[in-house]
C-alpha cells in the first residue's frame, strides 16, 4: 500500500513545530483524564486541524528506557498518511466496535526503529463521540478485554520504497489501543518486522512487554514499539488539546529538544 507523505495535518497548515520528541512519561503513565464539558469536547475535536504534523508525529521519537530491559529506544518517522476517513483502516470487527463513537478523521504515521528491524504505525482516530460515548467505549474495552483480542488489531500503513514497504496485515506482531475519556480520541499503534515476515501469533503489547515473555514479538521488542509510540503520540495530542483549551496554563508536555540537523524524515 503506497500512501503519499503529507507534511501537514490541517488544510493550509505549514509546520512550525519542534522537530523531535522525547518520551519521558513512565511505562505506566496514563493519558489525561480531566473531565471535559460538551463545549470543550467539541473544541478538542478540532485541535488536529491546527496541529503541525511534526508536533503530533515527530520526525524522531526518543523513548528513554522504553525498550526491553529498560534500554533506550529510538523511532524515526518514514511516512505520514493523508488525513482521511476510517474506510479500510480497521478489520471489520474492530470497525464495528468503534462505530458507535463515529469517525471524523483518521491520522496515521509509520516509524522504523534505529536498527531498521521493526516498523510501527501509530494512529489517531478523531471520533464524533461525546463524553458519555467515549466513557462507554473505554469501559467496554476494559471490561471485555478487547485489547487482547487478535481479531481487533488495527491495520498498519505501508509506504513504498521504505522499511515499511512490506508492512501488511499478516505482518502485525503487537499492538496497543488507548481510548480516551477526556477527549474524543482513540490512539493506537501496531508494530511488525521490517523484513516482511509474517507473525502467526500476534501478542498485545501489555503481554509482550511483561518480564519473562519469550514470544517472537516480545523478544523483538514489538510490544515496546507499540506502547512507546502510542504513549508518545497520546501525550503530545493531550498536550495540544490542553494548550488549546487552556492557552494561559504553563505546560511542558510538548516542549522537546530539536532533532539533530540532517535526520531523515523519509526513506
C-alpha positions in Angstrom: 0.0 0.0 0.0 1.6 3.2 -1.1 0.3 6.4 0.5 1.7 9.8 -0.2 3.6 11.6 2.5 1.7 14.6 3.9 3.5 17.4 5.6 0.5 18.9 7.3 -2.5 17.7 9.2 -4.9 20.5 8.7 -5.8 22.3 5.4 -3.3 25.1 4.7 -1.2 24.5 7.8 2.6 24.8 7.3 4.7 23.2 10.1 6.4 25.5 12.6 6.9 22.9 15.4 9.8 21.3 17.2 11.4 18.6 15.1 11.8 15.8 17.6 10.2 14.4 20.7 11.5 12.8 23.9 9.2 10.2 25.5 9.8 10.7 29.2 6.5 9.5 30.7 6.8 6.4 32.9 5.9 3.0 31.5 2.6 3.0 33.3 1.7 6.7 32.6 -2.0 7.2 31.6 -3.5 9.8 29.3 -5.2 12.8 30.8 -8.5 12.1 32.4 -9.5 15.7 33.2 -13.3 15.9 32.7 -14.3 18.0 29.7 -17.5 19.9 29.2 -19.5 19.4 26.0 -18.1 22.6 24.6 -14.5 21.5 25.4 -15.1 18.1 23.8 -16.3 19.9 20.6 -13.3 22.2 20.7 -10.9 19.3 21.3 -12.3 17.6 18.2 -10.9 20.4 16.0 -7.4 20.6 17.5 -5.9 18.3 14.9 -6.6 20.9 12.2 -4.2 23.4 13.7 -1.6 21.0 15.0 1.6 20.8 12.8 2.4 17.2 11.7 5.8 17.4 13.4 4.1 18.2 16.7 1.8 15.2 16.7 4.1 12.8 14.7 7.6 14.0 15.4 10.3 13.0 12.8 12.2 11.3 15.7 10.9 9.9 19.0 13.4 9.0 21.7 12.0 6.6 24.2 14.3 6.8 27.2 14.2 3.4 29.0 11.3 2.3 26.9 12.9 -0.8 25.3 13.4 -4.3 26.6 15.3 -4.4 29.9 15.0 -0.6 30.3 17.1 0.1 27.2 16.6 3.3 25.2 14.5 3.1 22.1 14.5 5.5 19.1 12.0 5.6 16.3 12.3 7.6 13.0 9.3 8.6 11.0 9.3 7.2 7.5 5.8 8.3 6.2 2.7 10.3 7.1 -0.6 9.3 5.5 -3.0 11.9 4.2 -5.7 12.6 6.8 -8.8 10.6 5.8 -11.8 8.7 6.9 -11.7 5.2 8.5 -12.6 3.2 5.4 -10.4 0.1 5.3 -8.3 1.2 8.4 -9.6 -1.5 10.7 -10.6 -5.1 10.5 -14.4 -5.5 10.2 -15.0 -6.5 13.8 -12.9 -3.6 15.2 -14.7 -1.3 12.9 -18.0 -2.4 14.4 -16.7 -1.9 17.9 -15.5 1.6 17.2 -18.6 2.6 15.1 -20.8 3.9 18.0 -18.4 6.8 18.5 -18.1 7.6 14.8 -15.1 8.7 12.7 -14.5 12.3 12.0 -10.9 12.0 10.8 -8.1 9.4 10.9 -4.4 10.5 11.2 -1.6 8.0 10.8 2.2 7.8 10.5 4.7 4.9 10.3 8.0 4.7 12.1 11.1 2.5 11.9 13.3 1.6 14.9 17.0 2.6 15.0 18.2 -0.8 13.7 15.6 -0.8 10.8 14.4 -4.1 12.2 10.9 -3.2 13.3 8.2 -0.8 11.9 5.2 0.7 13.7 2.1 2.5 12.5 0.6 4.9 15.1 -2.8 6.4 14.5 -5.2 8.9 16.0 -8.9 8.3 15.5 -10.8 11.6 15.9 -14.3 10.5 16.9 -17.7 12.1 16.9 -18.4 10.8 20.3 -19.2 12.9 23.3 -18.0 12.2 26.9 -20.7 9.6 27.6 -20.0 7.7 24.4 -16.2 7.7 24.9 -16.6 6.6 28.5 -18.9 3.8 27.4 -16.3 2.7 24.8 -13.5 2.8 27.3 -15.5 0.8 29.8 -16.4 -1.9 27.3 -12.8 -2.0 26.1 -11.6 -2.7 29.6 -14.4 -4.9 30.8 -14.4 -7.2 27.8 -10.6 -7.3 27.5 -10.9 -6.2 23.9 -7.3 -5.0 23.8 -6.1 -8.7 24.0 -8.2 -10.0 21.1 -6.3 -10.8 17.9 -9.4 -10.1 15.8 -9.3 -6.5 17.0 -5.9 -5.4 15.8 -5.7 -2.0 13.9 -4.3 -2.2 10.4 -0.8 -0.8 9.5 0.1 1.7 6.8 2.9 0.7 4.4 5.0 3.2 2.4 6.6 2.0 -0.9 10.3 2.4 -1.0 10.8 2.5 2.8 11.4 -0.1 5.5 7.7 -0.4 5.9 7.1 -1.3 2.2 6.0 -4.9 3.2 4.1 -4.0 6.4 0.7 -5.6 5.8 -1.9 -7.2 7.9 -0.1 -10.6 8.1 3.0 -8.8 9.5 1.2 -7.4 12.5 3.0 -8.6 15.6 1.9 -6.4 18.6 -0.5 -3.6 19.2 -1.7 -1.0 21.8 -5.1 0.8 21.7 -5.9 3.7 24.1 -9.4 5.0 24.4 -9.5 8.5 25.9 -12.4 9.5 28.2 -11.1 13.1 28.4 -11.3 13.9 24.7 -12.8 12.4 21.5 -9.8 10.3 20.5 -8.6 6.7 20.2 -4.9 6.4 19.9 -3.3 3.2 18.7 -0.1 1.7 17.5 0.6 -1.6 15.7 4.1 -3.0 15.1 5.8 -5.7 13.0 9.0 -6.7 11.3 10.6 -4.6 8.6 11.7 -7.7 6.6 8.1 -8.6 5.8 8.0 -11.8 7.8 4.5 -13.0 8.9 3.7 -13.2 12.6 1.4 -16.3 13.1 0.7 -15.4 16.8 0.5 -11.6 17.4 0.7 -10.6 21.0 -0.9 -7.5 22.7 1.7 -5.0 23.9 0.7 -5.4 27.5 1.7 -9.1 27.3 4.7 -8.7 25.1 6.4 -6.2 27.5 5.9 -8.5 30.5 9.0 -9.7 32.2 10.0 -13.3 31.1 7.8 -13.3 28.0 9.6 -15.4 25.3 7.3 -15.0 22.3 8.8 -13.7 19.0 7.0 -10.3 19.3 8.3 -10.0 22.9 11.9 -10.9 22.1 12.0 -8.5 19.2 10.6 -5.6 21.3 7.5 -5.2 19.2 5.4 -4.6 22.3 7.7 -1.8 23.4 7.5 -0.2 19.9 3.7 -0.2 20.0 3.4 1.0 23.6 6.2 3.6 23.3 4.9 5.3 20.2 1.2 5.1 21.3 2.2 6.8 24.6 4.3 9.4 22.8 1.6 10.4 20.4 -1.1 10.3 23.0 0.9 12.6 25.3 1.5 15.1 22.6 -2.1 15.0 21.5 -3.3 15.7 25.0 -0.8 18.5 25.4 -2.1 20.1 22.2 -5.7 19.8 23.5 -4.7 21.3 26.9 -2.8 24.2 25.1 -5.9 24.9 23.0 -8.4 24.8 25.9 -6.1 26.5 28.5 -3.7 28.7 26.5 -2.5 30.6 29.5 -1.6 27.5 31.5 2.1 26.5 31.6 2.7 23.1 30.1 6.0 21.3 29.3 4.5 18.2 27.7 5.0 19.4 24.2 8.3 21.2 24.7 11.1 18.9 23.5 14.7 19.2 22.2 15.1 19.6 18.4 16.2 16.7 16.3 19.8 17.0 15.1 20.1 18.5 11.7 20.2 16.0 8.8 17.8 13.5 10.3 15.9 11.8 7.6 12.1 12.2 7.5 11.5 9.5 4.9 13.4 6.7 3.4 
